[in-house]
Amino acid sequence: MSLDIAAVEAEMKGIRFRAWHGEHYVTLAELLVRLGSFGLDLTWRVEFDEIVDPRCAEMERRSADVGMDTLTLLSLTTPFLQLVDAEARGFAGDELMVVLTEFDSSSWDVRAVDERALSDLRHHYPDAEAL
């Protein structure tokens, strides 16, 4: 990670919420959909500490080059894909816009440059806490 990206990420506002809500696991696909128009035109790069499914390897392969568009990422995360220690970064050109980090299948951290994206997520995940 370049220093510029690390600096931008450090300045982002963020929230954390449980990945499990009863029997329902919040998937990366669900988060992409919940981001709505904010995330639609982004280019995504995804990294995994643990490859749990062949689709994870495909996401990493596509991330190694120029990244992938939101619809491609969405197609690789559905149907149901539970992640373990994963991070997806969404870029508009060279600008980092959002970081989705999944910790041990138990929680999600979402950082974004746009507070409105976080506000929408807080509405859907009322247990969200500020980072």
N, C-alpha and C positions, 0 to 999 in steps of 0.2 A: 504494500500500500504506500503510495507516495505521500510525502509530507503534506502536500496541498489537500489531498483527499482526507487525510487524518484530521487536518485543521478544520475543514468544512464539517466533517462528521462530529467533531467535538463541539461545534457551534450549534448543531441542530437541536431542536427540542425533541423530546421523546416520551414514549409511554411504555409501560410493561403490563402485560396481562397474562392470565393463565391460558395455557394451550388447550386445557380440557375444561369443558363446561358440562358437568354431568357426564353423560356418555358420548358427548359430541367433542371431537378433536377439531380445533381450528387449523385448517390446512393452509399451505402457501397459496393454493388456488383460491381459497375463500378470501384471503387477505388481498390478493390481486384484484378480485372482483370488488371488494369493499373499497379499494382505492379509487375505483371509478375512473372518471376522466383524468384525474391527477396522474394516475399511473399508466394510462393507455398508450401514450406515445413514447414511453421510456425505453431505453435499451438496458437489458439486464445482464449482470454477471453474477454467477452463483458459485459458491464454494461450500464444500462439505468436509467436516472432520470425519464423518462416518458415512460410507456409501451403503445405503440400506435397500437400494432398488436399482435395477439397470437404468432407469430413467435419470437417476442422480448422475451416473457416469456420462450420459448423453448431455445433461445440462452443463456439466463441467467442460465437456468437449466443445460445446457451442460457445461457452463463456470464454474459452481460451483465445478465440479470435476477436471478433468485434462485438461479441455479445449477441443477445437475441431480443427480438421484440416481445412485447407483452403477450400477444396472442400465442406465439410459439412457446413461451414459458408456461403459459396457462395450459396449453395442450399437453405439455410434458408432466404437469402436476395433477392432472385429473385422469381417471377417477382417483378417489381417495389415495393420497400418498402422505404417510406420516414420516416426518423428518427427524433426524437426531443431529443436533449441532450443525446447523446450516446458516448461511448468510447469503442474502440476495441484495445486490446493490442496483438501484435504478438510476440511470443517467439520462440527462437531456443534453445531447452532444457530449462535451467533456465535463459538464457540471453534474456533480452528485446531487440527487434530489431526494432519495429515500433509501433507508437501509432497514431491511427486515431480518432480524436475527432470531433463530429458534434455538433454545437451550434445552438439550436433553429431553425433548418431547414434552416439556412441562411448562414452558413459558415463551412468550414472544416479546421482543423489544422492537419497537418501531420508532425510527428517527426520521424526521422529514424537515425540509426547509420551509414547507408550507403548513402553518398551524391548522388550516382548514381540514387538511387530510387527517390530522390527528384528532381533531374535533369530531369528525365523522366516525372514526374508529372508537372513540370514547363512547359515543352513542350506542354502538353495537356491542361493545364490551365494557359494561359499566364497572367491572372490577379493575379497570385500568388505573395505574398509578403513574404519576410523573417520574421521569428518570432524573 
